[in-house]
Amino acid sequence: MNPPVGSREANSMYLLKLICLTIVNLAKQAWLLPQTITLGLAERRRQIERHQSEAERLDRIRNPSKYLGR
């Protein structure tokens, strides 16, 4: 028993819509890739700066004699 013709057309339209939405989302991600990379690099720089500041702070606490007069 074959499904009704209208059901086949609905499935075809659904599949076409799904393919189009996938292509649109892929294009959107490709368009935003440079911005995403830039934001990621900036966040990494901030993490490195925080890590260095924290390392210096801990060193000052552990070895206060190294920092006398500063």
trRosetta pair geometry for C-beta under 8 A, 3 or more apart (Angstrom, degrees):
i j d omega theta_ij theta_ji phi_ij phi_ji
3 7 4.4 -84 152 75 120 141
3 8 6.3 144 89 -49 110 84
4 7 4.9 100 66 -1 80 103
4 8 7.6 -145 102 -4 47 85
5 8 5.7 -53 -158 32 41 113
5 9 6.6 38 149 -17 70 104
6 9 5.7 -54 -150 37 36 111
6 10 6.3 37 151 -21 67 105
7 10 5.6 -52 -147 35 33 112
7 11 6.4 33 153 -18 65 104
8 11 5.7 -54 -149 37 31 110
8 12 6.3 32 152 -20 65 106
9 12 5.6 -53 -147 36 32 113
9 13 6.3 32 154 -18 65 105
10 13 5.8 -53 -146 37 31 109
10 14 6.3 33 153 -21 64 106
11 14 5.6 -52 -145 36 32 113
11 15 6.3 33 155 -19 65 106
12 15 5.7 -55 -148 37 30 111
12 16 6.3 30 153 -18 64 107
13 16 5.6 -53 -146 38 32 112
13 17 6.2 34 154 -20 65 106
14 17 5.7 -54 -148 37 29 112
14 18 6.3 31 153 -20 63 108
15 18 5.6 -54 -147 36 30 113
15 19 6.4 31 154 -19 64 105
16 19 5.8 -53 -148 36 31 111
16 20 6.3 30 154 -18 64 107
17 20 5.8 -55 -147 38 30 111
17 21 6.3 28 156 -17 65 107
18 21 5.9 -53 -144 37 29 109
18 22 6.4 32 155 -21 62 107
19 22 5.7 -56 -150 35 29 114
19 23 6.4 29 153 -18 64 106
20 23 5.8 -56 -149 37 31 111
20 24 6.3 31 153 -19 66 106
21 24 5.6 -52 -145 37 33 112
21 25 6.3 31 156 -17 66 106
22 25 5.9 -56 -146 39 29 108
22 26 6.3 30 154 -19 64 108
23 26 5.7 -55 -146 37 30 113
23 27 6.4 30 154 -18 64 106
24 27 5.8 -55 -149 37 30 111
24 28 6.3 32 152 -21 64 106
25 28 5.5 -51 -146 35 34 114
25 29 6.4 34 155 -18 65 103
26 29 5.8 -53 -149 36 31 110
26 30 6.4 31 152 -18 64 106
27 30 5.6 -54 -147 38 32 112
27 31 6.3 35 153 -22 65 106
28 31 5.7 -54 -148 34 30 113
28 32 6.3 15 157 -7 65 111
29 32 6.0 -65 -143 46 30 102
29 33 6.6 58 152 -55 63 89
30 33 5.7 -25 -154 -13 33 121
32 35 5.2 -61 -164 47 64 113
32 36 5.6 69 138 -30 86 105
33 36 5.5 -57 -143 36 31 114
33 37 6.3 31 160 -19 66 104
34 37 5.8 -55 -149 36 31 110
34 38 6.3 32 154 -19 65 107
35 38 5.7 -55 -148 37 32 113
35 39 6.3 29 156 -16 66 106
36 39 5.9 -55 -146 38 29 108
36 40 6.3 31 154 -21 63 108
37 40 5.7 -56 -148 36 30 113
37 41 6.4 29 155 -18 65 106
38 41 5.9 -56 -149 36 29 109
38 42 6.4 28 154 -18 64 107
39 42 5.7 -55 -146 37 32 112
39 43 6.3 33 155 -19 65 106
40 43 5.8 -54 -148 36 30 111
40 44 6.4 33 152 -21 64 105
41 44 5.5 -52 -148 34 33 114
41 45 6.6 37 152 -21 64 101
42 45 5.7 -50 -152 32 33 113
42 46 6.6 34 150 -18 64 103
43 46 5.6 -52 -151 36 35 113
43 47 6.4 37 150 -21 66 103
44 47 5.6 -52 -150 34 33 113
44 48 6.5 35 152 -20 65 103
45 48 5.7 -54 -151 34 32 112
45 49 6.4 32 153 -18 66 106
46 49 5.7 -54 -148 37 32 112
46 50 6.3 33 154 -18 66 105
47 50 5.7 -54 -147 37 31 110
47 51 6.2 33 153 -21 65 107
48 51 5.6 -54 -148 36 30 113
48 52 6.4 29 154 -18 64 105
49 52 5.8 -55 -148 36 30 110
49 53 6.3 29 155 -18 65 107
50 53 5.7 -56 -147 38 31 110
50 54 6.1 29 156 -18 66 109
51 54 5.8 -57 -146 38 28 110
51 55 6.3 31 154 -22 64 106
52 55 5.6 -52 -145 35 31 112
52 56 6.4 29 156 -16 64 104
53 56 5.9 -56 -150 38 30 109
53 57 6.3 33 152 -21 65 107
54 57 5.5 -51 -146 35 33 115
54 58 6.3 30 156 -16 65 105
55 58 6.0 -56 -148 39 29 108
55 59 6.3 30 152 -20 63 108
56 59 5.5 -55 -146 37 32 113
56 60 6.3 37 154 -22 66 103
57 60 5.7 -53 -152 32 30 112
57 61 6.6 27 151 -17 63 104
58 61 5.6 -53 -150 36 36 111
58 62 6.1 26 155 -13 69 110
59 62 5.8 -59 -140 44 31 105
59 63 5.8 -28 177 36 69 106
59 66 7.4 -50 154 65 100 143
60 63 7.2 -77 -122 64 17 67
60 64 6.5 51 176 -99 60 61
60 66 7.9 -121 -110 70 50 101
60 67 5.3 7 -127 -12 87 161
61 64 7.3 -4 -146 -60 17 88
63 66 4.5 29 133 3 113 117
63 67 7.3 113 107 -7 78 93
64 67 6.0 -75 -158 47 45 100
64 68 7.1 73 147 -59 73 79
65 68 5.9 -16 -154 -22 43 113
67 70 4.8 -72 -171 29 75 129
